[in-house]
Amino acid sequence: MPFPTTHPSVARALAERGYEEPTAVQAAVLAPEAQDRDLLVSAQTGSGKTVAFGLALVSTLLGEAERFGAPAEPLALVIAPTRELALQVQRELAWLYAPAGARIISCVGGMDVRREARALADGCHVVVGTPGRLRDHLERGRLDPSQFRAVVLDEADEMLDLGFREDLEFILDAAPVERRTLLFSATIAKDIAILAKRFQRDAFRIDTVDRSQPHADIDYKAVRVAPSETEHAVVNVLRYFDAHAAIVFCHTREAVRKLHGSLAERGFAAVALSGEMGQNERNHALQALRDGRARVCVATDVAARGIDLPGLDLVIHAELPRGRDALLHRSGRTGRAGRKGVCVLIVPFNRRRRAEMLLDQAGVEAQWLGPPSAEQVRQRDQERLLQDPVFADESSEEDVATARLLLAQHSAEDIAAAFVRSMRSRLPEPEEVYDGGPQREGPARERRGREARESDEPRSSYDPLKAERGPSGPTVWFRLSIGRRNNADPRWLLPIICRRGHITKKEIGAIRIFDRETRFEVAEEAADRFAEVALGKGGKGEDIRIDRSEAPEFGDRERSEGGRNRPPRRFRDGPEGERPDGRRERGPRPDFAGEKPPFKPRRPREDGAEKPPFAKAARFDKAAGKPGKDADKRRPMGPKRAHKADKRKG
């Protein structure tokens, strides 16, 4: 449907930008029942919220006037959680209100405060800023709130999460009571409801979130990898999808710095975005993405909050989000305003269950698959090369003349091969990545229920955790070149085996340690993958060597729980009953038929008399001048103590 009736100048701005139909949230704020009222809006990320509250403010700021008057004290205040989002909101409102002659300025941390003070002194119509900087201007008297007709809180849930509650309350208390208050948030949590109840009057509630289908325009994929190959998986995912613009999320600034350096070294046009960067650096990074000079942005969660990058088709979670909201906000950078996007979660096999729980909580169904291999990436390169727009462009006479000159000196095949080499040299080389484990279809809850139904055990005794613990089928034996002489212990051998072979501890069975070597079981379904990785890469030319082995000769009855125990003495190196150092093993303990062994006889004294039953020396009673009570039950004093007792007595 076309846009509802709006202000003529705003309608021209929308037409110039190609806006033909409003989004759900834009149509809701323009409804008659929402006019000139406080609004409490929850809408999905990327649904056009900035334009929505810009349209909602038109009647309050302009009324029946065609254009804004001379700039003086600001008429509206927009508060955003981050610098990037505030600058983005300023740009959106600037083109929306441009035909009406509005002057819109920004006040954000990290920018020149003196320049902002001069802009406020010169007058404006709308101020967009972050909570901390806006409060600073209010406390110093640079920002006059007396003429505020409306205050907008964009991404209110994020501002509360970042600890801006006190700043927000200070700003809202300073604004006139008769103002309009528009609160926009992805979700209306308890804190948001309390804030709205305190500062809004008879707010009109708008909810455009379809919780049954979260992020319907985003295709979720979960890529299972080995923990040590996360970086390689990111490289191959970027090369496989070859998106016009992509963003890669990490948890910390250090992780952003490391991954950005690695991608830049491989030849990707990448920029970084983190809290430690200055505002100018962050602006240049975002502008490079918008201009196309950079195609990959490596960012932390907070730094990328709310930013809108045109053409962002791919989001990669290099590190799993810390919660459901973080997953949805990260993924919401793509699939915006009706565009389709792809979201890829890089899942190390030891974090598989955590990823499944995260997807279940978010109500998202992801396709589980292995990382794109180098062969798959090169195949996609060939497909893109055949469909390259360069072949559809019309050739000029100069191009044709150069082509004929080349054909006169080289064959067509040589020219085509040179063109392919030239195109390939501009692309980063893909990495060799190994699959992080077998595919398990369906969400975790459905899979566990399916396993319970397929299990032969009674339903009451089925334990999904027990069913997934250790290999239940046939196994293959391998050998490590270390043993007891190297202080081998399963506690540190198990991580080495998992890391070298890119398998999980659930795929490892018995571990049996011998004097000079260690043998262990690997599930048969993972044995080929383990052999390819451990024997091909990590098993040769290192201190610890891995190769295939035969099963040890001793039986399963010697295994302790989990199978990771030391072999008994009689199965060590050397003949049975003989130790490697030549000494004989101890014989079996005598069998007393369940009775207690006899007491060991007392050792006789040199004079032939038995040792008294009590070893404690007799005490001397000084007051009575004689040995203490029950002295006859104690051991007699020796000559030395008797002499000392006589001296005390005398």
Secondary structure, DSSP 4 states (H G I P E B T S, - for coil): -PPPS--HHHHHHHHHTT--S--HHHHHHTSGGGTTS-EEEE--TTS-HHHHHHHHTHHHHTTT-SS--S-BS-SEEEE-SSHHHHHHHHHHHHHHHGGGT--EEEE-TTS-HHHHHHHHHH-BSEEEE-HHHHHHHHHTT-S--TT--EEEESSHHHHHHTT-HHHHHHHHHHS-TTSEEEEEESS--HHHHHHHHHH-SSPEEEE---TTSTTTTEEEEEEEE-GGGHHHHHHHHHHHH--SEEEEE-SSHHHHHHHHHHHHHHT--EEEE-TTS-HHHHHHHHHHHHHTS--EEEE-TTTTTT---TTEEEEEESS--SSHHHHHHHHTTSS-TT--EEEEEEEEGGGHHHHHHHHHHHT---EEEPPPPHHHHHHHHHHHHHT-GGGTSPPPHHHHHHHHHHHHHS-HHHHHHHHHHHHHHTSPPP------S----S-HHHHHHHHHHH-SS-GGG--HHHHTSS--S-EEEEEES--GGGT--HHHHHHHHHHHHT--GGGEEEEEE-SS-EEEEEEHHHHHHHHHHIIIIISSSSSS-EEE-PPPSS-GGG--TTSEEPPPGGGSSSSTTB-TTSPBPPPPPPP-TTSPPPPPPPPPPTTSPPPPS--SBPPEETTTTEE-TTGGGSBPP-HHHHHHHHHHH-
